[in-house]
């Protein structure tokens, strides 16, 4: 009898956190801009998607929502998206914490550097528009990103155009931050800004130079031995946040390289997920909206 009860409990627990996700078109009435891609999307066996021209937001609702929502921007060097380990694979883990989780399939720039940011802003708008329906607090929506997706997430955090598109917090995993040719990820810079970017664009998309006191609070995690995206990207961004008195926490692991996402073979998976879970539960700072 005890065994039967346990199996029944496990069944309903798994079922509660296995709700079918909703894949929504990001721009149902058409995007305000184009990346010029007309060829079909390309999908590979390792859950990577390229040639993205039709962006979507896949939403995983929590069975017992706590009001938090996170929008994830997978990495891929601004030429493809790692939709698995840097996207959908994290959904059950976030949902068990009561967090509504959404994966953004954003458009590749293809020479139009403004396009990914416009998709990220639209994703924030969509979640806020559905906040009541999805049991989300519109003042507790965060943007998350890995690698080039971390650049997009930090771009939204530093370049948002209005209160409606400002995230309340940001989570960055081994992020590309700068477009400085010496310390950037060359592929991300190339596919975002082209072969011969202007000094103006390089500065504009070097997000460590765009931090202000109004930049949202941040959680940053990376590995010291990252040979793809130099750790100085995340470190300089963290220092810029501190300089502007923006609450921030940073975790640097001695090994792990680049691109670990939610993979089990990352030696410090238990540490980074544990630290993030604790930060989301206890470390976030939200203004008291009850005061006039």
N, C-alpha and C positions, 0 to 999 in steps of 0.2 A: 504493500500500500504506500509506504514511504517512497519507494522507488518510482511508482506511478505518479505520485504527486510531484516529485522532482522533475520527471520528464515532461509533465504537463506544464509546469512552471517555466521550464526552459523553452518549450515550444511557443508559448505565448510571449515570452520575453523576446525571442528572436523575431517573431511575427510583428511585434510592436515596432521594432526598429528596421523593418524591411518593407516599408511603404514604397510603393512604386513612384519613382521620380517623375517630375513633370519637365519635359523639354519644351521651352517656350521660345518662339522667335524673338530676337532682341529688338528688331525694328519691324513690327507687323505691318506698318504703313509705309515702309521703305526708309532706308537710312538717309541722312542729310548729306552724306558724302560717299565716295566710292574709292576702293583700292585698285580698281582697274583689272581685277582678276576675273577672267571669263571661263577658265578651264575648270573641270570638276575637281572636287576635293580629292586628295590622295590619302589613303589610309594604309598603314603598314601593320604587320603582325604584332608589333610591340606597342600597340595602342597610341601611336603617333599619327597626327592628322596634319596635312599640309594643304596649301592652296585655299585657305579658308576665306570665303567671300560672303558666306551666309551665317552670321553669328547667331548663337543661341545661348540661353541661360537654362541649365538643367538644375532644377530645385529639388532638394531632398528635405522634406518636412520632418521635424522631430515629433515623435509620438507624445512627448511631454515637454513642450517648449518652455524655455526659461527667458525668452525675449531676445536673446542674442541671435544674430545672423552673420554669416561669413560668406563672402564671395571670393572664390579661388580663381586665380589666373595662372594656368599652367605655363611652364617654361618651354623653350624650344628655339631660342635664338632669333625670334621674330621671323622665322621661316616655316616653323611647324609647331605643333602643340603636343606635349607629353600628357595626354588626357587621362592616362591610367594612374601611375604612382604619384603624379603631381596634380591629380584631379579627382576622378570619381572614387578611387580606392580609399580616400579619407572619409567618405560620407558616413559609413556606419559608426566610425569612431566619434565624429562630431555629433551625430544624432543621439548617441547614448548619453552625451553630456547635456542634452536638451537644446542643442544649437541647430538652428535651421541653416543648412549648408547648400551653397549653389556653386556650380562650376561654369565659368564663363568661357565659351568657345569664341574668342575674339578674332577679328579679321587681321590677317597679315598686312603689314604696311605697304609692301610692294612699291616703295617710292613715295608713299603718302603717309608721312610720319604722324599726322594728326588723327589717323583713323583708329588705331588701338585705344587711344585715350577717349575718343568719343564713345566707343563701345563700353569702356569701363564706367564712364559717367552714366550711360543709359542703364547699365546693370544696377547701379545704386538707385536710380530713379524707379526702376521696376520693383525692386524689393520694397522701397518706401511706399510705393503706390499700393502694394499688396500687403502691407504690414498688418493691418487689422485682420484680414482674411487668413494670413499665415501665422498669426499670433506672434508677431515680431514687434519689438519696441523700435520705432523709427529712429530713435536716438542712440541705438546700440547695434549699429550695422558696421561691420569691418570689411576691409579689403585685404586679401592675402595673395601672395605670389611667390613663385620659385624661379630662380635664375632670371631669364628675360621677363618672365611673368612678375618677378620681384621688381624689375625696373618699371613695368607697367603699373603695378600696385603703388610703388613709391611716386610715380609720376602723377597718379590720381591724388595721392596724399599731399602733393606739393603744388599741383596745377589745377585743382578742382575749380570750376568756374562759378559755382554758387553754393549756397547753404544746402540746397537740395541734392547736390552731388558730392558733398564733403563726407568722407567716411569718418566714423567715430574712433576707429583704431586701425592699425595696419600690422600685418604679420608678414615678415620677409624671410624666406629661406634662401641661403647663399645667393643673395640678389646681385644682379647687375645694377649699378647705381650711376656711375659716371660715364660720360661719352668721351672723356679725355683719352686720346689715342694710346697713351703710355700704360694706363691701368684699366682700361675697359675690357670687355669681352669683344674681340674684333668682329666676330660674326654678328652679334646683336647690333653693334654700331653700324656695320655695313648694311644690314637689312632694314634698319630703322631710318638711317640718315643718308645712305648712298655712298658712293665712292669718294665724293669730294664735298663733304658737308661744310656749310658756312660756320664761321666762328660763332655767329649768333645762335645757330641751331645746336652746336656742341655745348655751349653754355646753358642754353634753355633746357636741354634734356640731361644735363648733369645735375641730378637731383640733390646732391649734397650741397650745391650752390643755391638751391631754391627753397631751403627750409626756412620757415618763419615761426614765430611763437604760436601761430594758428595751425601749424601742421599737427595732425593727430598723433596720439601716443603710439608707441611702437614696441614690437617684439621682434628681435632679429636673431637668427641662428645660422651658423656656418661652420666650416671646417678649416683648420689652419693649413692643411695640405691641399687646398683647392687649387689645382693648376689650370682650371678653365676660366674661372672668374676670380681674380686676385682678391683675397680677403680684405684688402684695403678699401674695396668698394663699400662693404657693409660697415667697416670700422669708421671710415670718414663720415658716413651718413649718421652713425650713432653719435659721433662727436659733434656733428652739426646740430643734432637734436638737443644734446645737452647744452650746447652754447646758447640755444634759443629757449632753454628751460622747458623743453617738451619731455614729459615722462617717457623713459625708454629703458628697456632691458636687453642685454645682449649675451648670447651664449656661444662660445667658440670651443669646438671639440678638436682634440689633437689630430685625429685621423678621420677619414671618411670621404675625402675628395669632394667631388661635385655630383649633383644630380640624385642624391639619395631619396628625396621625397619621403614616401611612406613605406619604402622597401624594408623588409625584415632583415636584410643582410647588412644594413647600416649598424655598426657596432653600438652607436649611441642613440638608437631609436627610442629605447625606453626612457632615456634621459630627456631628449628634446620634447617628446610627446608629454612626458610628465611635467616638465617645466611650463610648457604651453598651457596644459590643462589647469595647472595651478594659477598661472597668470590670468587666464580667462575667468577663473572663479574668484580670485582674490586680488589681483594686481591692477585690474582696470580702474581707471578714475573717470567717473562721469559727473558732470555738473548737476547740482540739485535743481531740477526743472520745476520743483514745487514752489520755489521762491519767485517772487515777482521782481 
